[in-house]
Amino acid sequence: MTGTTREEEDAPPSVPPPSSRFSLPSAAPEPSLLDFYRARLGRFVGHLGDVAILSWQAARSIVRRPLELRSTLHQLDSLGVKSMGIVAVTSLFIGMVMTIQFAFGLRRFGGVEYIPRVIILSFCRELAPTLTAVIVGGRIGSGMAAEVGAMNVTEQVDAIRALGADPAKKLVLPRVLAAVIVMPLLSVYALALGTLGAIIICAAEYDIKPNLFISSSLEAVRLGDFFAGLAKTPFFGFLIAIIGCHFGLRTTGGTEGVGLSTTRTVVAVSIAILIADFLLTKILMLFQAA
């Protein structure tokens, strides 16, 4: 005997109320727009902190032996010599295009003879260093991120740490030194080829002979204008290398993660160069005004 009566056994089973039968599980509240941007800002600040730490580790490892001369020379060849082709093509045609554009505007006011001065001045101060950094930065920065990221996802970076070596010295420092050395040289190379493109168009379209072009340019451009553009290029090289290595060392998720890091590097390098260009231009103008 279980102690139940026949009336209890014949009673229908209890049915939950309709409100409890058809109620859906409570969904998590959607994040607000403020929370989204707060999270984005937090990630951005985290990236800045990681880049600063990596920069300090690379700078501190300069004085420690062994010196990574062979790796630095290899990076000089990879970043500099192999970038000369794309720099040559882009700077030559940019010089041609800018000559046509400036001539189109100056011809309205009868100032065709000022084309050489405007072209060379703009190339010295801005076009040669900044455009070279943006174009070359996309190439070498993404290459660094892909190379270091592939080493990270295949645990080669962990193997370097396990052997007692410092990844900042073995991987980051040679790339940073090579980029800092290479960018001024590539900027001068771009300036020369951009000037050549402008000379070709001026001689072919506007009857400005090469000797007149050069003499008119030298009258307007000073050494201060040349060094104002050249002084920005080491900073551009440092930003390209340190951002590429940073995203490479943070790569996870196999080959898909390598591709994502490469894309992020190209975007971050381009934005960082343009922001640094504005700040450095303002600082250099303050020094020149003083």
C-alpha positions as CSV (number, residue, x, y, z in Angstrom):
1,M,0.0,0.0,0.0
2,T,1.4,3.4,-1.0
3,G,-1.2,5.4,1.0
4,T,-2.9,6.8,-2.1
5,T,-6.7,6.7,-2.6
6,R,-8.5,5.6,-5.8
7,E,-9.7,9.2,-6.3
8,E,-6.1,10.4,-6.3
9,E,-5.1,7.8,-8.8
10,D,-7.9,8.6,-11.2
11,A,-7.2,12.4,-11.1
12,P,-5.7,13.9,-14.2
13,P,-2.1,14.9,-14.1
14,S,-1.4,18.5,-13.0
15,V,-1.0,20.9,-15.9
16,P,1.2,24.0,-15.6
17,P,-0.6,27.3,-16.1
18,P,-0.5,28.7,-19.6
19,S,1.8,31.5,-18.6
20,S,4.5,29.0,-17.6
21,R,3.9,26.6,-20.6
22,F,4.5,29.2,-23.2
23,S,7.1,31.5,-21.6
24,L,10.4,31.8,-23.5
25,P,13.8,31.8,-21.8
26,S,14.9,35.3,-20.9
27,A,17.4,36.6,-23.5
28,A,20.5,38.5,-22.5
29,P,20.2,42.2,-22.9
30,E,21.8,43.5,-26.0
31,P,24.9,45.7,-25.5
32,S,24.3,49.3,-26.0
33,L,26.2,51.5,-28.4
34,L,28.1,53.0,-25.5
35,D,29.3,49.5,-24.4
36,F,30.3,48.7,-27.9
37,Y,32.5,51.8,-28.2
38,R,33.8,51.3,-24.7
39,A,35.0,47.8,-25.6
40,R,36.6,49.1,-28.9
41,L,38.4,51.8,-26.9
42,G,39.6,49.3,-24.4
43,R,41.0,47.1,-27.2
44,F,42.7,50.1,-28.8
45,V,44.3,51.1,-25.5
46,G,45.4,47.5,-25.0
47,H,47.1,47.5,-28.5
48,L,48.9,50.8,-27.7
49,G,50.2,49.3,-24.4
50,D,51.4,46.1,-26.1
51,V,53.2,48.2,-28.8
52,A,54.8,50.4,-26.2
53,I,56.0,47.3,-24.2
54,L,57.3,45.6,-27.4
55,S,59.1,48.8,-28.4
56,W,60.8,49.0,-25.0
57,Q,61.8,45.3,-25.1
58,A,63.3,45.8,-28.6
59,A,65.2,49.0,-27.6
60,R,66.5,47.3,-24.4
61,S,67.8,44.4,-26.4
62,I,70.1,46.5,-28.7
63,V,73.0,46.5,-26.3
64,R,72.7,42.7,-25.5
65,R,74.9,40.3,-27.4
66,P,74.9,38.6,-29.8
67,L,74.3,41.3,-32.4
68,E,71.8,40.1,-35.0
69,L,73.8,41.4,-37.9
70,R,73.1,38.6,-40.3
71,S,69.3,38.8,-39.7
72,T,69.4,42.5,-40.0
73,L,71.2,42.3,-43.4
74,H,68.6,39.8,-44.6
75,Q,65.8,42.1,-43.6
76,L,67.6,45.0,-45.4
77,D,67.5,43.0,-48.6
78,S,63.9,41.9,-48.1
79,L,62.6,45.3,-47.1
80,G,64.7,47.6,-49.2
81,V,66.0,45.9,-52.3
82,K,62.8,44.0,-53.1
83,S,60.7,47.2,-52.6
84,M,62.6,49.2,-55.2
85,G,60.4,48.0,-58.0
86,I,57.1,49.1,-56.5
87,V,58.6,52.4,-55.4
88,A,60.0,53.1,-58.8
89,V,56.7,52.5,-60.6
90,T,54.5,54.4,-58.1
91,S,56.8,57.5,-57.7
92,L,57.4,57.8,-61.5
93,F,53.7,57.9,-62.3
94,I,52.8,60.0,-59.3
95,G,55.3,62.6,-60.5
96,M,53.7,62.5,-64.0
97,V,50.2,62.8,-62.6
98,M,50.9,65.6,-60.2
99,T,52.6,67.5,-63.0
100,I,49.5,67.3,-65.2
101,Q,47.3,68.3,-62.3
102,F,49.4,71.3,-61.2
103,A,49.8,72.4,-64.8
104,F,46.0,72.3,-65.3
105,G,45.5,74.6,-62.3
106,L,48.5,77.0,-62.9
107,R,47.8,77.5,-66.6
108,R,44.5,79.3,-65.7
109,F,46.5,82.0,-64.0
110,G,49.4,82.1,-66.4
111,G,51.8,80.4,-64.0
112,V,53.1,77.4,-66.1
113,E,56.7,78.4,-65.3
114,Y,56.0,77.7,-61.6
115,I,55.3,74.0,-62.2
116,P,58.8,72.8,-61.4
117,R,59.0,74.7,-58.1
118,V,55.6,73.5,-56.9
119,I,56.3,69.9,-57.9
120,I,59.7,69.6,-56.3
121,L,58.7,71.4,-53.2
122,S,55.6,69.1,-52.7
123,F,57.7,66.0,-53.4
124,C,60.5,67.0,-51.0
125,R,58.3,67.9,-48.1
126,E,55.4,65.5,-48.4
127,L,54.8,63.2,-51.4
128,A,58.1,61.3,-51.5
129,P,58.3,60.4,-47.8
130,T,54.6,59.9,-47.0
131,L,53.4,58.1,-50.1
132,T,56.5,55.9,-50.1
133,A,55.8,55.0,-46.5
134,V,52.2,54.2,-47.1
135,I,52.8,52.1,-50.2
136,V,55.9,50.3,-48.9
137,G,54.4,50.1,-45.4
138,G,51.5,48.0,-46.7
139,R,53.9,45.6,-48.4
140,I,56.6,45.1,-45.7
141,G,54.2,45.5,-42.7
142,S,51.9,42.8,-44.0
143,G,54.9,40.6,-44.8
144,M,56.2,41.0,-41.3
145,A,52.8,40.2,-39.8
146,A,52.4,37.1,-42.0
147,E,55.9,35.8,-41.3
148,V,55.9,36.3,-37.5
149,G,52.3,35.2,-37.3
150,A,53.1,32.0,-39.1
151,M,55.9,31.4,-36.6
152,N,53.6,32.1,-33.7
153,V,50.8,29.8,-34.7
154,T,53.3,27.0,-35.4
155,E,54.8,27.5,-31.9
156,Q,58.2,28.6,-33.2
157,V,58.1,31.7,-31.1
158,D,57.4,29.5,-28.0
159,A,60.4,27.4,-29.0
160,I,62.6,30.5,-29.1
161,R,61.4,31.3,-25.5
162,A,62.0,27.7,-24.4
163,L,65.6,27.9,-25.7
164,G,66.2,31.0,-23.5
165,A,66.2,33.5,-26.3
166,D,64.2,36.7,-26.5
167,P,61.7,37.0,-29.4
168,A,62.0,40.8,-29.2
169,K,65.7,40.5,-30.0
170,K,65.6,37.6,-32.5
171,L,62.5,38.7,-34.4
172,V,61.5,42.3,-33.7
173,L,64.8,44.1,-33.4
174,P,66.3,43.2,-36.9
175,R,63.1,44.2,-38.6
176,V,62.9,47.5,-36.8
177,L,66.5,48.4,-37.5
178,A,66.1,47.4,-41.2
179,A,62.9,49.5,-41.6
180,V,64.5,52.5,-39.9
181,I,67.5,52.4,-42.2
182,V,65.6,51.5,-45.4
183,M,62.9,54.1,-45.4
184,P,65.1,57.2,-45.8
185,L,66.9,55.6,-48.7
186,L,63.6,54.6,-50.4
187,S,62.3,58.2,-49.9
188,V,65.3,59.7,-51.7
189,Y,64.9,57.1,-54.4
190,A,61.2,58.0,-54.8
191,L,62.1,61.7,-54.9
192,A,64.6,61.2,-57.7
193,L,62.2,59.1,-59.8
194,G,59.2,61.4,-59.1
195,T,61.3,64.3,-60.3
196,L,62.3,62.3,-63.4
197,G,58.6,61.7,-64.2
198,A,57.8,65.4,-63.8
199,I,60.7,66.4,-66.1
200,I,59.4,64.0,-68.8
201,I,55.9,65.4,-68.7
202,C,57.1,69.1,-68.6
203,A,59.4,68.5,-71.6
204,A,56.8,66.6,-73.6
205,E,53.7,68.6,-72.8
206,Y,54.6,72.1,-71.7
207,D,57.9,72.9,-73.4
208,I,59.9,73.2,-70.2
209,K,63.4,71.9,-70.9
210,P,65.2,69.7,-68.3
211,N,67.9,72.3,-67.5
212,L,65.2,75.0,-67.0
213,F,63.2,72.6,-64.8
214,I,66.2,71.8,-62.6
215,S,67.4,75.4,-62.3
216,S,63.9,76.7,-61.5
217,S,63.5,73.9,-58.9
218,L,66.8,74.7,-57.2
219,E,65.8,78.4,-56.9
220,A,62.7,77.4,-54.9
221,V,63.8,74.4,-52.8
222,R,66.2,74.7,-49.8
223,L,68.0,72.0,-47.9
224,G,65.6,72.6,-45.1
225,D,62.7,71.5,-47.3
226,F,64.6,68.3,-48.2
227,F,65.5,67.4,-44.6
228,A,62.0,68.3,-43.4
229,G,60.6,65.4,-45.4
230,L,63.6,63.1,-44.9
231,A,63.4,63.5,-41.1
232,K,60.0,61.8,-40.9
233,T,61.0,58.6,-42.7
234,P,62.8,56.9,-39.7
235,F,59.7,57.3,-37.6
236,F,57.6,55.9,-40.4
237,G,59.9,52.9,-40.7
238,F,59.7,52.3,-36.9
239,L,55.9,52.4,-37.0
240,I,55.7,50.0,-39.9
241,A,58.0,47.4,-38.3
242,I,56.7,47.5,-34.8
243,I,53.0,47.4,-35.8
244,G,53.7,44.4,-38.2
245,C,55.6,42.5,-35.5
246,H,53.0,43.3,-32.9
247,F,50.1,41.9,-34.9
248,G,52.3,38.9,-35.9
249,L,53.1,38.0,-32.3
250,R,49.3,38.3,-31.4
251,T,48.3,36.0,-34.2
252,T,46.1,33.0,-33.2
253,G,43.8,30.6,-35.0
254,G,46.0,29.1,-37.7
255,T,46.1,30.3,-41.3
256,E,42.8,32.2,-40.9
257,G,44.4,34.2,-38.0
258,V,47.5,34.9,-40.1
259,G,45.3,36.4,-42.9
260,L,43.3,38.5,-40.3
261,S,46.5,39.8,-38.8
262,T,47.8,40.8,-42.2
263,T,44.7,42.7,-43.0
264,R,44.8,44.5,-39.6
265,T,48.4,45.4,-40.1
266,V,47.8,47.1,-43.5
267,V,45.0,49.2,-42.0
268,A,46.8,50.1,-38.8
269,V,50.1,51.0,-40.6
270,S,48.3,53.3,-43.1
271,I,46.4,55.1,-40.3
272,A,49.5,55.4,-38.1
273,I,51.6,56.8,-40.9
274,L,49.0,59.5,-41.7
275,I,48.6,60.5,-38.1
276,A,52.3,60.5,-37.5
277,D,52.8,62.6,-40.6
278,F,50.5,65.3,-39.3
279,L,52.1,65.4,-35.9
280,L,55.7,65.4,-37.3
281,T,54.9,68.1,-39.9
282,K,53.5,70.4,-37.1
283,I,56.6,69.7,-34.9
284,L,59.1,70.3,-37.8
285,M,57.3,73.5,-38.8
286,L,57.6,74.8,-35.2
287,F,61.3,74.1,-35.3
288,Q,61.8,75.8,-38.6
289,A,59.7,78.8,-37.5
290,A,61.9,79.1,-34.4
